[in-house]
Amino acid sequence: MSTRTAVVTGASSGIGAATARSLAEAGYHVALAARRTDRLDALAKELTGAGRSASVHALDVTDRGAVDSFAAALADLPPLHVLVNNAGGALGTDPVATGDPAEWRTMYDVNVLGTLNVTQALLPMLTASGDGTIVILSSTAALAAYEGGGGYVAAKHAEHVIAETLRLELCGQPVRIIEIAPGMVKTEEFSLTRFHGDAERAEAVYAGVPDPLTAQDVAETIAWAVSRPAHVNVDLLVLRPRAQASNSKVFRRQ
């Protein structure tokens, strides 16, 4: 039985699922948390079939009552040492002038308040472990704006500020705050969700780009950062494919 637990939110697909696999391989019991429990069940079956340790937890990170119940359920697992705040996402590409306030609100609720809810609920256990790590998966959008990304950029900037502020407030406590900020990552759902299911527009994001990042690339980076000695804090790690120099400059083959 694993002696440490790692929580991964948004573990049902993409970076979350890949991170769960990497942390399970590293020896953690992984608490898989997301809304789509059918996908979590399949992932847990895969992990346990490979001799890993995992549990399934239905969770909407925007529902504080559900988050508190989830935190209580963790008492039955090995001590909590790692929280990966991965749940999030983007909606739409409208300019600020015509952006949909409902989409902005949804992005803020999931990316920002979701991270806040889970972090607040689990922080006492992470502190009590004597060696806790909080990972906030932000984005290069947390560091620089781009046209058509106002709502997502605003939400990710807020996540970046949560990480910076926590690091100040928890200075001297046995909890590290790690921010991983990926650039262009090609997963099965991120762009498809952003474009409301329009597969052609979603695929065009990566057209001609040689080797965008994969979910596994990000997962391996998270697992590496978490596995550093307890006194080493990877404050902020920006991860981009070689073809991407910035949010607005990407090399594409003709």
C-alpha positions as CSV (number, residue, x, y, z in Angstrom):
1,M,0.0,0.0,0.0
2,S,1.3,3.5,-0.9
3,T,2.3,5.6,2.1
4,R,1.5,8.9,0.5
5,T,-1.5,10.2,-1.3
6,A,-1.5,12.7,-4.3
7,V,-4.8,14.3,-5.3
8,V,-5.2,15.2,-9.0
9,T,-8.2,17.3,-9.9
10,G,-9.6,17.2,-13.5
11,A,-8.1,13.7,-13.7
12,S,-10.6,12.3,-16.2
13,S,-8.6,13.3,-19.3
14,G,-5.7,15.1,-20.8
15,I,-3.0,16.5,-18.5
16,G,-4.9,15.4,-15.4
17,A,-5.1,11.7,-16.5
18,A,-1.5,11.7,-17.6
19,T,-0.3,13.3,-14.3
20,A,-2.3,10.7,-12.4
21,R,-0.4,7.9,-14.3
22,S,3.0,9.5,-13.6
23,L,2.3,10.0,-9.9
24,A,1.0,6.5,-9.5
25,E,4.1,5.2,-11.2
26,A,6.1,7.2,-8.7
27,G,4.5,5.3,-5.9
28,Y,1.7,7.6,-4.7
29,H,-1.8,6.5,-4.0
30,V,-3.6,8.8,-6.5
31,A,-7.0,10.2,-5.6
32,L,-8.6,10.7,-9.0
33,A,-11.0,13.7,-8.8
34,A,-13.3,14.9,-11.6
35,R,-17.0,15.1,-12.6
36,R,-16.9,12.2,-15.1
37,T,-16.6,9.2,-12.9
38,D,-17.0,6.7,-15.8
39,R,-13.6,7.9,-17.1
40,L,-12.1,7.9,-13.6
41,D,-13.3,4.3,-13.2
42,A,-11.6,3.3,-16.4
43,L,-8.4,5.1,-15.3
44,A,-8.4,3.5,-11.8
45,K,-8.9,0.1,-13.3
46,E,-5.9,0.7,-15.6
47,L,-3.8,1.8,-12.7
48,T,-4.7,-0.9,-10.3
49,G,-4.3,-3.5,-13.1
50,A,-0.7,-2.3,-13.4
51,G,-0.1,-2.7,-9.7
52,R,-0.6,1.0,-8.9
53,S,-2.9,2.4,-6.2
54,A,-5.8,4.7,-7.0
55,S,-9.3,5.7,-5.8
56,V,-12.2,7.5,-7.6
57,H,-13.9,10.6,-6.3
58,A,-16.7,12.4,-8.0
59,L,-15.9,16.1,-7.7
60,D,-17.1,19.4,-9.1
61,V,-14.4,21.8,-7.8
62,T,-16.8,24.8,-8.0
63,D,-19.1,23.2,-5.4
64,R,-17.6,24.0,-2.0
65,G,-19.9,21.5,-0.2
66,A,-18.7,18.7,-2.5
67,V,-15.1,19.8,-2.0
68,D,-15.4,19.7,1.8
69,S,-17.0,16.2,1.6
70,F,-14.1,15.1,-0.7
71,A,-11.6,16.4,1.9
72,A,-13.3,14.4,4.6
73,A,-13.2,11.2,2.5
74,L,-9.4,11.6,2.2
75,A,-9.1,10.7,5.9
76,D,-9.5,7.0,4.9
77,L,-6.4,7.2,2.6
78,P,-2.7,7.3,3.2
79,P,-1.5,10.8,4.4
80,L,-1.9,13.5,1.8
81,H,1.3,15.0,0.5
82,V,0.6,16.3,-2.9
83,L,-2.3,18.3,-4.5
84,V,-2.3,19.0,-8.2
85,N,-4.8,21.7,-9.1
86,N,-5.3,20.8,-12.7
87,A,-9.1,21.3,-13.2
88,G,-9.7,24.2,-15.5
89,G,-10.1,25.1,-19.2
90,A,-10.9,27.8,-21.7
91,L,-14.1,28.9,-23.4
92,G,-14.4,31.0,-26.6
93,T,-12.0,33.3,-28.4
94,D,-14.0,36.5,-28.6
95,P,-12.4,39.9,-28.1
96,V,-13.1,41.7,-24.8
97,A,-15.6,44.0,-26.6
98,T,-17.9,41.1,-27.4
99,G,-16.9,38.4,-24.9
100,D,-19.7,36.4,-23.3
101,P,-19.8,37.3,-19.5
102,A,-21.2,33.8,-18.8
103,E,-18.1,32.2,-20.4
104,W,-15.8,34.5,-18.4
105,R,-17.7,33.6,-15.2
106,T,-17.4,29.9,-15.9
107,M,-13.7,30.1,-16.6
108,Y,-13.2,32.1,-13.4
109,D,-15.3,29.7,-11.3
110,V,-13.4,26.6,-12.5
111,N,-9.9,27.9,-12.9
112,V,-9.7,30.3,-10.0
113,L,-12.4,29.5,-7.4
114,G,-12.0,25.8,-8.0
115,T,-8.3,26.1,-7.2
116,L,-9.2,28.2,-4.2
117,N,-11.8,25.7,-2.9
118,V,-9.7,22.6,-3.1
119,T,-6.5,24.3,-1.8
120,Q,-8.4,25.7,1.2
121,A,-10.0,22.4,2.0
122,L,-6.8,20.3,1.7
123,L,-4.2,22.8,3.1
124,P,-4.6,21.6,6.7
125,M,-3.8,18.0,5.7
126,L,-0.9,19.1,3.5
127,T,0.6,21.1,6.3
128,A,0.1,18.3,8.8
129,S,2.0,15.9,6.5
130,G,5.2,17.8,7.3
131,D,6.1,17.7,3.6
132,G,3.3,19.0,1.5
133,T,3.3,20.2,-2.1
134,I,0.7,22.2,-3.9
135,V,0.9,22.3,-7.7
136,I,-1.0,24.9,-9.6
137,L,-1.3,24.2,-13.3
138,S,-1.6,27.6,-14.9
139,S,-0.5,28.5,-18.4
140,T,1.7,30.8,-20.4
141,A,-1.6,32.7,-20.5
142,A,-1.0,33.5,-16.8
143,L,2.1,35.5,-17.8
144,A,1.2,37.3,-21.1
145,A,-2.0,38.3,-22.8
146,Y,-3.0,37.5,-26.3
147,E,-5.9,38.7,-28.5
148,G,-9.0,36.7,-28.2
149,G,-8.0,35.2,-24.9
150,G,-9.1,37.8,-22.4
151,G,-11.3,35.7,-20.2
152,Y,-8.9,32.8,-20.1
153,V,-5.9,35.1,-19.6
154,A,-7.6,36.8,-16.8
155,A,-8.5,33.6,-15.0
156,K,-5.0,32.2,-15.4
157,H,-3.4,35.4,-14.2
158,A,-5.5,35.0,-11.1
159,E,-4.2,31.5,-10.6
160,H,-0.7,32.8,-11.0
161,V,-1.4,35.3,-8.2
162,I,-2.8,32.6,-6.0
163,A,0.5,30.7,-6.3
164,E,2.6,33.8,-5.6
165,T,0.5,34.8,-2.6
166,L,0.4,31.3,-1.1
167,R,4.2,31.1,-1.4
168,L,4.5,34.4,0.7
169,E,1.8,33.4,3.2
170,L,3.1,29.9,3.8
171,C,6.8,30.9,4.0
172,G,8.2,28.9,7.0
173,Q,5.5,26.2,6.7
174,P,6.3,22.7,5.4
175,V,4.4,23.2,2.2
176,R,5.8,24.0,-1.3
177,I,3.9,25.9,-4.0
178,I,4.9,24.9,-7.5
179,E,3.4,26.6,-10.6
180,I,3.7,24.8,-13.9
181,A,2.8,27.1,-16.9
182,P,2.5,25.1,-20.1
183,G,2.3,26.7,-23.5
184,M,0.8,24.9,-26.6
185,V,-0.3,21.5,-25.5
186,K,-2.3,19.3,-27.9
187,T,-4.8,17.2,-25.9
188,E,-8.0,15.6,-27.0
189,E,-10.3,18.1,-25.4
190,F,-8.8,21.5,-24.6
191,S,-9.3,23.3,-27.9
192,L,-12.4,21.3,-28.7
193,T,-14.0,22.6,-25.5
194,R,-12.8,26.1,-26.3
195,F,-14.4,26.1,-29.7
196,H,-17.7,24.5,-28.4
197,G,-17.1,21.2,-30.2
198,D,-16.0,22.6,-33.6
199,A,-13.4,20.0,-34.4
200,E,-12.1,21.8,-37.6
201,R,-11.4,25.0,-35.6
202,A,-9.8,23.1,-32.8
203,E,-7.5,21.2,-35.1
204,A,-6.5,24.5,-36.9
205,V,-4.8,25.6,-33.6
206,Y,-2.1,23.1,-34.1
207,A,-2.0,23.1,-37.9
208,G,1.6,23.0,-39.2
209,V,3.1,23.1,-35.7
210,P,5.9,20.5,-35.4
211,D,5.5,18.6,-32.2
212,P,3.3,20.6,-29.8
213,L,3.6,19.5,-26.2
214,T,1.7,16.4,-25.2
215,A,-0.2,15.7,-21.9
216,Q,2.6,13.3,-21.0
217,D,5.3,16.0,-21.4
218,V,3.5,18.1,-18.8
219,A,2.8,15.2,-16.6
220,E,6.4,14.2,-16.5
221,T,7.4,17.8,-15.7
222,I,4.9,17.8,-12.8
223,A,6.2,14.5,-11.5
224,W,9.8,15.8,-11.7
225,A,9.0,19.0,-9.8
226,V,7.1,17.1,-7.1
227,S,10.0,14.6,-6.7
228,R,12.7,17.2,-5.9
229,P,14.0,17.1,-2.3
230,A,11.7,18.8,0.2
231,H,13.9,21.9,0.6
232,V,13.8,22.5,-3.2
233,N,10.9,24.6,-4.5
234,V,10.3,24.9,-8.2
235,D,8.5,28.3,-7.9
236,L,7.5,28.7,-11.6
237,L,8.4,26.5,-14.5
238,V,7.3,27.6,-18.0
239,L,7.0,24.8,-20.5
240,R,6.7,25.3,-24.3
241,P,7.3,23.3,-27.4
242,R,10.4,24.4,-29.3
243,A,8.2,25.7,-32.1
244,Q,6.5,28.3,-29.8
245,A,8.6,31.3,-28.9
246,S,5.7,33.2,-27.2
247,N,1.9,33.2,-27.0
248,S,1.8,35.1,-30.3
249,K,4.8,33.7,-32.2
250,V,4.6,30.0,-33.3
251,F,6.5,28.4,-36.1
252,R,4.2,26.5,-38.6
253,R,5.4,24.4,-41.6
254,Q,3.9,25.6,-44.8
